[in-house]
Amino acid sequence: SGLTVTARALPVLVELVRKHPGESILVVSHKATIRLLLSSLLGFDPRRYRDNLDQKPAALNIVDFRDAIRARLTLFNDTSHYDLAGKAIPEIPEARLSKWWNTRGTLH
């Protein structure tokens, strides 16, 4: 479940931040794990991460940590590195979208 993933991933992220204060850390993971971590860091209910946070494949996020427990999201879901012709933009299967969103990214 999402809560189980968060329980495993969040302590690892916190430990990385503690061990590397002031340094840049790269975290690469599945978009669900990233959204669960962001939900926890930003104070959202992780059980609703699909409805609160959209994440494109291979999107970039930047989180600034003042310390291991205080975080600020400074870049979210950035896809500026995608090929301008659209060739590198993967299609997102509609079945993977939250039931609350249609393919145009608007509420039903």
SULBEL-V537648 format. One record per residue. N is the residue number from 1. SS is DSSP state (H for helix, E for strand, L for the rest). Layout:
N:SS + N:SS
This chain:
1:L + 2:H + 3:H + 4:H + 5:H + 6:H + 7:H + 8:H + 9:H + 10:H + 11:H + 12:H + 13:H + 14:H + 15:H + 16:H + 17:H + 18:H + 19:H + 20:L + 21:L + 22:L + 23:L + 24:L + 25:L + 26:L + 27:L + 28:L + 29:L + 30:L + 31:H + 32:H + 33:H + 34:H + 35:H + 36:H + 37:H + 38:H + 39:H + 40:H + 41:H + 42:H + 43:L + 44:L + 45:L + 46:H + 47:H + 48:H + 49:H + 50:H + 51:H + 52:H + 53:L + 54:L + 55:L + 56:L + 57:L + 58:L + 59:L + 60:E + 61:E + 62:E + 63:E + 64:E + 65:E + 66:L + 67:L + 68:L + 69:L + 70:L + 71:E + 72:E + 73:E + 74:E + 75:E + 76:E + 77:E + 78:E + 79:L + 80:L + 81:L + 82:L + 83:L + 84:L + 85:L + 86:L + 87:L + 88:L + 89:L + 90:L + 91:L + 92:L + 93:L + 94:H + 95:H + 96:H + 97:L + 98:L + 99:L + 100:L + 101:E + 102:L + 103:L + 104:L + 105:L + 106:L + 107:E + 108:L
